[in-house]
Amino acid sequence: MSSITSVTRAPRLSDEVARQLAAAIRSGEFAPGARLPSEKELAERFEVSRMVVREAMSRLKSDELVDTRQGLGAFVSAEPGRGLFRLEPDPAVVRDLHDIFQLRVAVEGAAAGLAAVRADRSELAAMRACLHDMKIAITGREDDIDADNRFHATIAQASRNPYFDRFLTFLGANLHGAIAKARANTATRHPESVLAVQAEHEAVFAAIEQRDALAAEAAMRGHLSAAMERLGLGPFAGARS
């Protein structure tokens, strides 16, 4: 797990204050509609400056967890966080990445199945080009994570479901740093794993090109489940092959 813990960084004070207040709101410590302690009280409670509290409150407001009322203070929203989905995995916490990868297995598997039915010729060509770039990188003993990401992004696009496309782009952005670091270390310690990754990608593409939705979904789920194990995140329970 050294490949994951090496990318940690200390959180900003305002982010930590926001995190703790958000946890208190979600746990019910502060009920919907309840008034939060004053800026001064929160500064004393967390032993930070009032500016830090102000920044934390701004974050909670943008997350739709609190409402501010001129001259009255901050109040918990009637429906805290409704419609908001945020992922901020702590790369030092294996469980965070494990849980998010489980989500990725489920969503990307479904996207691959749809892509097998809906991908057009240009998208198939783009996937094939990504596989070529990854293969060239392997020849040069490199790991082309950009080509890998493009491959997955093209499949999401080919699903013709804009929510899959946007959500998987969102997941990739949140996981990119931790995965890139871990993969680089894995490739150095276990170079044979790079060949396995390439074979898994080719299996996904073959199923999509053959318009076999069930095989495409199974191949994608199998690839991402194996990726979890290569990254030291443990097995994906219930993976289909």
Secondary structure, DSSP 8 states (H G I E B T S, - for coil): -HHHHTT-----HHHHHHHHHHHHHHHTSS-TT-B---HHHHHHHHT--HHHHHHHHHHHHHTTSEEEETTTEEEE-SSTTTT-------TT-HHHHHHHHHHHHHHHHHHHHHHHHH--HHHHHHHHHHHHHHHHHHHTT---HHHHHHHHHHHHHHTT-HHHHHHHHHHHHHHHHHHHHHHHHHHHH-THHHHHHHHHHHHHHHHHHTT-HHHHHHHHHHHHHHHHHHTTS---TT---
